[in-house]
Amino acid sequence: MTLEAIIKKLSLLFTLFLGGLLFLSVFGFFSAQNVRVLLYVCLAMILLFLIKNFVFDKIRLRFAKSDIVAVLLILIFAFLAFQFHHDLQRGRDEMVHLASAIKLSHSGSLAFEDPLARTFSGFDHIKDNFYTSQFLPGYISLLAAFYSVSGLNFVYAANAMLIFFSLSAIYFLGKRLRSPAMGLVAVSWLGTFYAVLWFSKRLNSEILFMALFWLVIWYFFDALKLRRWIWYFLSFIPLTLMLLTRGEGFIYFLAYLFFSILILAKTPTKTDERIVKKRNVFVLIFPVGVIAILVAYLIKYNSNYLLSQINNYQAATSSISPIIFVAAIIAFVLFIYYSFFSTAQGSTEKIKQKQRILLYIILAAIVLFELLFAYKVYTDSLTWSFFRVQFSLEIMTLYFVFAFALFIFRGLYTRVFSKETFYLTLFVLPSFIFLIESNIAPDQPWFMRRFLAVFIPYIILMAAFVFVNIKTIVEKKVLLFVGVLIINLVISLPVLVFVDNKGVSTEIESFLDDFSGQDLLLMEPGWDWQKWAYAMRYVYHVNVLPNLNLLSKEDIETTLKQAANQYPAWQESNEDLLAIRNIQEQKNYQALKPIIASYQNVYVLSTSAFAYPYYDVLNLKMEREFELDYRTLEPSTQILGYIKTSGDDMDINVIRESQRNTPPRRTEEVKNDFLLLKVVDKDEVVFGKEMSEEEVVEYRAYLGEVLGR
């Protein structure tokens, strides 16, 4: 038995384990005890496998040296992901995933009761005080399982496992497509790539999506090349799990289903060889079960996030000129016909001979696009809707992806790609849409999440395929391989063993030691450092409100419209503007009052003793000071605000300036000083505080945005 066979069976067992976790979480049976039962079942299956194969069947282990080297290398990358995992983050998707996982482990269900959750983003309201994560449950369920077994620190072991399966799939896929050398090159380059090193230490669902996607592709090519057709049917288990991991999984599901059936339909088989057998069809019961779990999830909880992700693809295609879009669809249909159905023209072997033409088409498209970009810059007509494609290409260049693209261009020119690499390209086609519309904040390295799971591994795999096909002396190939590896490491070195926000969890936990269930902590309104409330509320279980707005979006709009009708001069008069704000504050306080009344002690966490609504400074008693001191990565391309406000007047120089330090390689020390104040009389509130000039400008802009003026 080979090492590949063992790891492949372990990966399959992992997908079944994940399916079991999703069943528990969606149907409300999740608990530490049930997770352990699942683990015991998995261990029992492993034990039975060992007894059958090595005791009764006397199977011998046959480990190839290249496989051993690859697995050891992969284990190093998995170790880095766990040993140097980042500390608690201030907010964003990571903390929503972690908070949701912790609530799942405590409540036993994806729905949890929390009257304070309304003031946190990332949670969808179900009914009354019940909420659920806006994100799909796949990654959340996995994190919850690790949290249930051994607490917070063990959560990050999930990523180490996922990195192991991802890189293992990449290695064995490369081995199947070309040779063990291709797999080793791909793993070496991908494992040292900046975005992979960075996000493997963070709690983002793309890590799970990457593992599942490349397991699907590995299973498919194993079935295709070795005629082990059962693995094609088994590939639908991780494929359907992708539907419960990220919204774009639906698009990949359709692409895989469509193209895999076409490929198998055109694959010649022996007379006595059948792809569809009873045993093969029987295993489909597992992916059908996952589909049933998905349907139950959508009915029981929500489908908003899944639909929003599908709409992202629609938004991306809608931004393209209708003529270009229709032309692309026609070209794609002709391409599929030419590749699979046209016997007169030949099949994919004919396509292989046209690789150089494809290269010229790609280069011509890039040149034409760059000329159009230069024209728009020259005529001052540059807009973000056009520039976002250029932005994606430039960011890919700054992350050294262009070097791997050059390998691919060389491969097209020398016509080395096989029909299997053509099939692989069909499966990853949906990932190219993110080059047109990433639908993510442009700051780095956050932006690279969109390309982490599929696009980057694909580009590096194709580059590795070309590399091993280069015909030159061994010494030159070694120098080329090492040169690319060194450049990767130089770019990634600042984040290789860097722990983002190191020590912040200890500081927060120490600060919260004295709080009890009878205490309520109110934060100075804002949405910056206030995001630490995720950790305070859901990791350390303190009653905290990061902001005071408990009204729904609809209630706010209704309140402000009525107030604006009562004080129509708000655009010119500061008095009218203040009156409107007072109405909003009083309305909001009525929603806040029952929560405040339910706690014995109310505290305020603020950066100033004078900047807090509702409570006068004389009603606040100084308790103690609190400081957060940590080191974090200094992001680049923080231009989201500029994009929203620039409209049709975009300055390319602003973008260029923001791209410095991309990929981010500098760290910065952050110090936040806070005052903890105790409210003397929680029922004594005041309204009508004067606004500073800055607050006047901000509130007037906010009001205009809400009212559409």
N, C-alpha and C positions, 0 to 999 in steps of 0.2 A: 504494500500500500504506500502510495506516495504522500509527500507532505501536502501537495495540492489537494488531494482527495480528502485529507483530514480537515484542512482549513475550510474547504468548500462545504463539507458537512456541518462543521461548526457554525459557519455563516448562515446556513439554512436553519439550523437550530435556533440561532439568534432571531431570525425573522419570525419563526413560530412563537418564540418567547415574547417578542414585541406584539404580535397579534393577540396573544393571551393578555398582555397588559392592557391593550386597547379595549378588549372585551370587558375587563374588570372596571376600567375607568368610565367607559361610556354607559354601562348599565348599573353603575353605582355600587360595585362590589369590591372596590379597591381598598386594600388594607395591607399592613406589613405582613400579617400572617398569610394572606392569600398570595402575596408576592413570593414569600418563602416557599409556599406550596409549589408555585410555578418553577422556582429554582430547583426544588427537590425533584420535580418531574424531569427537568432538563438533565440533572445529574444522573438520575436513574436511566435515562435514555443513553447517556454517554457510557455508563457502566455496562448496559446491555450490549451496546455497540462494541465495546472493548472485549467483553466475554465471547461474543459470537465470532468476532474476526480473529482474535489472537489466542483464544483458548480452544474453541471448537474447530474453526477453519484453518488454524495455524498459518495465518497470513503473515508474511514477512514485511518489514518496513524497508522501503527503498527511497531514501532521501537523496535527491540530487544535490551536489555541492552548491550549485547556483541558487537552488531553492533555500538552502540553509542560510547562505549569505544574505539573500533577499529578506527572509523572515527576521534575521538578526538586525538588519538595517531598519526594517519596519518597526521592530520593537523599540529601537532607539527613538524613533520619531514619536511613538506612542508614549514612551517614558517622558519625553520633553513636554508633551501635551499635559500630562498629569502633574509632574513634579513642579513645573513652572506655570501652573494655571494662574490666571489672573484672580485678583481679589474681587470683592463685591463691586459691582458697577453702580453708577449713580442713577441709571434709569435705562431707557430704551428697551429693545426687545429682550435683552438678556435678563433683566430683572422681572419682566412680565412672565417669561418662561419659568424662572426660578420661583417667583411668588406663586404662580399657578401650580407648579409641581408640589410645593410645600402645602398649599391648601388642599390639593388632591390627596396627599398622603394623610392629612388630618381629617378631612370630611368624608373621604371614600368615594367622592363623586366629582365630576368636572364642574358641577354647580356647587357653589359655596355661599354661605350666608355671612354677609359683612356689611353693616349699614354705613361703614366708612369708605367702601370701595368706590362709591360714586365719584369721589374726588381724585381718583387715580385713573390715568389713561391706560388703555390696554385691556380693559374688562368690559364685557357686554352685559347689559342689564337683562335679566330674564323675567323676574316678577318680584314684587315686594322688595326684600333686601337680599335677594339671591342674584349672584353674578356668575359669569364664566369667562374664561380667557377668550379674547378675540382670535387667538391663534389656534390652529388645528392641534389635535391632542396627541399626535404621534411622539414628538420630542418631549412634550410635557410628561407624558406617561412614563417614558424611559427615565427621565430625571427623577420623577417621583419614586420609581422603584429603587434607584440607587440611594435616594434620600431616606427612604423607609428602612433600608437595610443597615445603613451606617452613618447617617447624618450628613451635614452640609459638605464637609471636605470630600466625602466619597462621591458626591455628585459629579465631580469633574473626572472621575474614573470612566464615566460613560463616554466622554469624548475620546479618551485613550483607546477604548475598545472600538469606537467608530472609526478612528484613524487607522487602527490595525486592519479592520475589514476593508476600508476604502483602498488603502495602499496595497493590500494583498490582492484585491480584485484587479487593480491596475497592473500589478506585476504579472499575475497569471494570465491576464488578458494580453499583455504584451508578449508573453511567452507563446501564447496560442496564435497570435497574429503573425509573429515573425520568429522570435527566438528568446531564450532567457536573457541574452544581452540587452534586447530591447526593453524587457521588463525591468531590469536593473537600472538602466539609464533613466527610464521614465520615473521610477520610484525615487531615484537620487535627485533628479531635477524637481519633481513635484514636492517631495518632502522638504526640500530646502527653499521652496518658493515662499516669498514674504507673506502673502495672504493666507496660505495654508498654515504656516507657523503661527500667525497671529490668531486666526479664528479657531484653531484647534484648542486654544486655551480659554475660549469664551463660550458662553451658553447660547449659541445661535443654531436654529433648526437646520441650516444649510449643511452642517456637519453630518446629521442623520440622513439628509436627502442625498448627499454625495455617496455615502456608504450604500444606500439602497439602490441608487441608479446604477452604480458600477457593478454591483452584484447582479443586477438584471442583465447587463451587457455581458458580463463574464459567463453567466449561465447560458446565455443565448449562443455565444460563439463556441462554448464547450459542446453544446448540443449539435451545432452546425458542423464543426470540424471533426468531431469524434463520432458523430451519428448516435449520440446518447440523447435521444429525443425526449426522454422524461425530464431532462433539465430545462428544455424549452417550456414545458408546462409548469415546472417548479419556479421558473423566472417570474411567473405572474404573482407569486406571493410577495416578493419585495416590490414588484410593480404596483400592486394594489395598495400596499402600505404607504407608498409615495403619495397616494391620494389623501391620506390622513396626516401627512407631514407638512406639505406646503401646497398652496393653491395652484402653483404652476404644474404640480404633479398630474393634473387632469390633462394638460396639453401633451405632456410626455407620454402619458398613458395612451392617448389616441394615436400619437406618432408611432409608438412601439407596436401597438396592435396592428395598425395599418401596414407598416413597412415589414414587420416580421412575417405576416401572412403572405405578403407579396414575395418576399425572399424565399420562403419555404415552398411556395407554389411553383417557383421557377428552379428549385433545387432538384437535380436529378437523383433518383433513388433506385436501389436495386429492386429486382422483381419481387423478392420476398420481404422487402423492407417496408414497414408501415410506420408512418409518423403517429397517426392516431390509433392508439391501442386502448383497451379497457383500463389498464393500469395507469397509463398516461392521463387519460381523461379523468380518472378517479381523483388524482391529486388536485384537480381544479376545485375540489370542495373547499380547500383552504382559501384560495383567493376569493371564491364566491362568499365565503364566510366573512372575509375582510370587507367586501362590498356591502354586505348586510350590516356590518358594524358602522360603516360610513353612512348608510341610509338612516340607521337609528340615531346616529350623532346629529345629522342634519335636521331630523324631525324633533329630537328631544332638546337640542341646544340651539344652534343657529347655523345659518349658511352664509352669513354676511361676509365673512373673511374669504371663504372659498370663491364666492361670486365676485368679490372685489379683485382678487388675483386674476381671475379669468378676464375681467374687464380691463386689467392692465394690458393684456395682450391685444385686446380690441382697441384700446387707446393708442397703443404703439402702431398698429396698422392704420388707424384712422389718421395719423399724422403724416402718412405718406400720400403723395399726390395720387388721386384716383387712377390716372392714366398709368402711372408707374406701377401701382398696385395690381391693376388688371393685367398689365403686361407681364408682371412677375408671376401671377397665377397661371397665365397661359403658358409661359415658358416652363413653369414647374410641371404642369400636366404633360406637356410634350416631352419633358425630360423623363418623367416616370414611364411614359409610354415607350420611349426610345430604349430605356434601360431594361424594362421587364417584358414588354409585349411585342416589340417589333422584331420578328424573326428575320425580316429582310435586312435590317441594319445590324443584327447581332445583339448580344446582351452586354453585360458589364465589361467583358473583355474588350469590346469595341470602345466603350467609354474610356478604358485605360489608355487607349491609343490617342485619345483626344485631350489628354491632361494638359499638354502645352497650350492648346487653345483656351482651355479653362483658365490657365494662368494669365494669359493675355487679357481675357475678359475681366478678371479680377483687378489686374493692374490698371486697365483702362478705366474701370469704374472708380477706382481710388483717385486716379489723376483727374478725372472729370469732377469728382466731388471736391477735391482740393482746389481746383480752379474756381469752382462756384463759391467755395468758402472764401477764397482770396478776393473774389469780386464783391461779395457781401461786406467784407471788412473794408475794402477800398471805398465802397459807396455808402458806408455807415448804415447799412440795412440789416445788420446781423441781429437775429433774435434767438432766444434759447430753444425754441421749437426746432430750429435748424441746427444750431450749434451743439445740441446735446449729442449728436452722432460724432461730431468732431471731438467733443470733449471725451467721449468714451475711447476713441482711437488714441487720443493724446495720453490719456491715463494708462491705457494698455502699453504704450511706448515707454512711459516713465517707470512702469513696473517690469520692464525688460521682456514683456511678452512679444515685442516685435522681433526679438532674436529667434524665438521659437517659430514665429511666422515666416522668417527668412528660410528656415529649414524646410518648411512646407512648400514655399515658393520654389525652392531648389528641387524638391521632390516632384512637383508638377512639371518643372522644366525637363527633368531627366526621366520622367514618366515611370517612377518606381512604385507608385501606389497600387495596391492590389484591390480586387473586388471586395475583400473583407473590410478594408479601410473605407471604401465607398459605402458599404452598408453601415459602418459605424457613424459616418458623417450624416446619414439619413436619420439615425436615432437621436443625434444631438442637435438637429436643426432648430428646435425651439429655443435653444440657448442663444442663438444669434439675434433673436428679437430684442434682447436686453441691450444690444449695441445701439439699437434705434431708440428705445425707451426703457431706461433702467428702472424708472419709477421708485427712486430711492434718493435720500439726501446725498448730495455730491461730496460731502467731506470724506477725507481719506483717513484710515483705510476702510471706513464703513461702506463706502461705495462698492468696494470689491466683493462684498457679500454676494452680489448678484451673479458674479462670474465664478465663484468659488466651487460650486458643486459639480458643474458639468463642463462649462466652456474652457476653463483653465486646464483641467485634467485632459480634456480632448486635445487641445492645442499641443500640450507637452507630449502626449502619446504619439501624435502624428509626427512631431519633431523627432522623437526617439526612433520612430519607424524609418524616417529618412536617414537619420544618423547611422544606424546599423547597416544601411544599404550603401553608404558611401564607400567607394572602392579606392582605397589609398593604403599606405603603409600603416601598420598598427601604431607606431609611435605618434604619427600625426593625429590619428583618431583619439588616442589617449589624451594628447594635448588639447584637442578640441573639447572633449568631454570634460576634462578637468577645468578648462578655461571657463566654460559655461557654468560649471558647478561653483567655481570661485566667485564669479560675478554674482551668482545667486546668493552665496553666503555673505559677500560684502554688503549687498543690499539688505539682507535679512539680519545681519549680525546684531544690530541694536535691539531687535525684538526676540532674538534666539532664546535667551534665558531671562529676559526682562519680565517682571511681574507687575502688571498694571495695577495701580492703587494699592500697592503692597502695604499691609498693616492697617488699612482703613476699617476692616471688620472688627479688629480688636479695639480700636478707638471708639467706634459706635457702640459696641457691646458694653464697654466700660462706662460710657456716658449713660446708658439706659439701665444700668444695674439697679438704681434706686426707684424706678418707676413700677407701679403696681397696676392691677386691673381697674382700680378706682381713679386712675389719673388719665387725663386727656391732654395731649400735646398739640398745640396749634402752631403752625409755621407761618412766618411772615409771608404774605401772598407773593407768588412768583412761580417760575418754573425753571429754576436753575439748580442751585444747591438743594432746593426743596425736594428734588428727586431722590435724595437719600431716604425719603420717607418710605420708599419701597422696602429697603432693608430693615428700617425701624419697625414697620408694621408687620411684614410677612416673614422676615427671618427671625426677628427678636420679639415679635408679638406685643409691641407697645401700641396703645391707642393713639394714633397720630393722624392729623389732617394736613396734607401738604398745601391745600388751599381751602378757601372758605366757600367756594361756589358749589352749592348742592342743587342748584336749579338745572333742569334739562335745557338743552339748546332751544327748544321750542318755547319754554317758559321765559327764557331770557329775551328772546326776540319779541314775544308778546309784551312783556313788561317794558322794554325799551321803546317800542313803537308807541305804546300808550303814553309813556312819559314824554316822548318827543312831540307828540301832538299837544300835550299840555304845556310844554316849554319849547315852542318852535324856533326860538332864536339861539339855540345851543351852538350853532356854527360860528356865531359872532360873540355871543354873550357868555362869559365865564360863569356868571351867576346861574343862568339857565343850565349850563353844563353841570355845575355842581349839584343843582336841584335834581337833575336826572340821575346822577350817580347816587345821591342820597336815597332816591326811590328804589334803585336797584339794590343798594345795601340793605335797606329795611326789608325788602321782599326776601332777600337771601337770608337775612338773619332769622326770619320767621321759620325758614326750613332748617336752619342751624340750631335754633334754640332748644328743640327737644333732645338733640344729641348732647349739647353742653349740660343740660339739666340732668342727664343720666349719669354724670360723673361727679365724684366728690371734689376732686381737685383739678383745676384747669391751669395749664402752663402755656407760656408763649416762648417759642424759640425764634430769635430775631437777630439780625446784624446790627440793630440799633434799638435803643430804649424808647425811641420816639416814633417809630415807623410801624404802627400796628392799628388796624381798624377796630372799631367797636369799643376798645378799652383805652381809657385815658392813661397817660403816663403815671398819674397819681394813684391809679388803681392797679399798678403793677409793682410787685416787690422783687427786687434783685435776689436771685438764688445763688447762681454761680456762673462762671464762664466755661465755655466749651470750645475746643480747637480741633479741627481736622487738619492733619498734616500728612500729605502723601505725594508720591511721584507718579505722574501719568504721561502717556504719550501725547506729544503736541500734534494735533491734527492739522491737515492742510486742506485747501480748497473749501473753506467754510463760507460758501457763497450762496447758500439757500435763500437768505434774506435778500441778497442783491438780485437774484434771479426773479423773485416774486415782485420786486419793486421796479426793476429796470424796464420791463415791458419790451417795447421795440427800440429802446435806446441803450443797447448793451455795449459796454466798452471792453474790447478785447484785452486791453492793458490790465484791467481789474482781474480778469480771469488768469492772465499770465502771472501776475503777482501772487495770486492765491496758490498757484501750482508749485511754488517753491517748497522745498522740503517734502516732495512727493517721490517715492513713498515716505511717509513720516519716519524720520530717523532720530529726531531730537525728543528728549523728554523734558518735562518741566515740573517743578515742585509747586504744589498747590497748598495754600494755607487759607483756611476758612475760620474766622473767629466769630463766635456766637455768644449771645447772652441768653441765659435761661431765666425767665421772669415768671413769677407766680401771680395769677390773677387773685386779687384780694377779695373782690365781690364779683362773682361771675354774672350776676343779674344786673349789674350797673353798666349799661352800655351807652355810648354816645354816637351820634351821627352828625354829618355836616362838617367834618374836618376839612380845613383848607387844603387845596392841592398846590403842589409846586408847579413851576412853569413846565417842567419836563412831564409831570403827571398830566397836566392839562393837554399838552400836545398828544401824548399817548392815548389818553381816554377819548379825545375828540376823534382821533384816527380810528380807534376801536369802534366807537359808536357809528361812525360813517360806514365802516365795513359791514357792521351788523345790519344797518338800515339800507345799505346799498346806495349810498350817496358819495 
